[in-house]
Each structure stands twice: as structure tokens, then as C-alpha cells.
Amino acid sequence: MAEALTSGSDPTEACRVVGRRMALDGSSLEEAHAGLHDTWQAVNGCDPSYAATSALLVAWSDATLAYMHQLSCEDPTTGLATQAHVRSQLADLYRKHVQGSLCDTHALVVCELGPAASADGVEDGSGQLERSLRLARLGDDARTVFPLGETIGRLGARRVVVVARRDERLGARVRLLRNLVSSLVVAGVAPRVWIEGLPSSDTTAAVLLDELARG
């Protein structure tokens, strides 16, 4: 910003860049505004213009909202979509389809890891990390089999779900996925993979996701 002010050029774009950068660096809105004010005072001896202030604050807000949206959509430990995002994508599909018809065109493909490897079923920190890595691997294998932008998310501690199109190739894809994940054995149990039919309404689908996440 200081270079733009010193050269006499329009500082608006520089303010946008600084606003985005400060948001991504974790600076608060107050810190971003104070930095803008101090720069203007140091170079021009006056308060920043409305256009400059607006550019920085809007850029900071947009970058912060984008980051928060990413957090709400992506599970940080596996990179898979969160249950909330899967729910949102399903709701959008239900809105686009005639009531009851989505179950004819789409289905859920569910992949489930074996139970906790410890004798009492309780995992320590390393066990939880190992399970998250296995879930991430399940997600990678699912993306290999369903590469056309299907929503692939995490449900609970042991399951990955794919919102898949129900067509003549679905059965073959499920068999291929089952083969790909067969090496991810936990406590002597290979992952299960199955097709879960979708209910006729969005509300019931949300209940189904909750039930799958508790399993």
C-alpha cells in the first residue's frame, strides 16, 4: 500500500491484496484496519479514504468467510467432506428432483472400517491418527472409483460415504472399490462396502446420515 501511495497510483487493489493476506495470516479485522490507518498517516498524514478502507475490509471479510466455509465443508484430519456438507449436497439434489425420484437416480455407497484394534475398543491418540489415515485412504480409493465429482464424505469414526449416481455401472464400481480397500484390515476385519438406498424425502435422508454416522 505504501508503494502505491508514494507513487500516486490507485491504492485500491493493493488494499484488497493486503486485506486478503492479513485475513489468511490470522490477523483480526481491527489489526487490518489499524495497519491501513497507520500506513496512510505515515505516508499522507491523513486518514485513509472510504474506497481504500472499504476495499481492505471487504477483502478481509471475503477471505475469512471463504476460509470458514472450507472448514465447514472439509474434515481437517482426512480431507473428506464433512457430514454437514454431504447433507447440504443431498438437500440440493432433492430440491432438483421431483419428490421421491432421487432414490431412483442416486444412492449412497458406504465404506466401513473394522472396529478399533484395541481389546476394549478404546483408541489412544496414535490409534485415532491411524484410523484417520485409513479413512483418508478409503476416501482416495473412493475417488479413484468415482472420479466425476461425486460428493465423498466422512460419517462418524469409521465410515466414508459416496453420493453416487445409480446406473448400470454402480454394481461394478462397488465391487472394484471393495477390492481396492480390502488391504485396509483392522483387527482382522476387512472394510465393508455396500449400497445404501436413499429415502424419498430430504428429511428422512438427514436421519439416515445420522444413523450411519453413529454406526
VENNOR-V453287 format. One record per helix or strand of 3 or more residues. SS is the DSSP state (A for helix, B for strand). FROM is the first residue (numbers start at 1). TO is the last residue. Records with the same first field share a line. If there is no record, write none. Layout:
SS = FROM-TO, FROM-TO
This chain:
A = 2-7, 12-24, 29-44, 50-73, 83-96, 102-105, 125-145, 170-180, 202-214
B = 106-112, 152-155, 159-165, 192-197
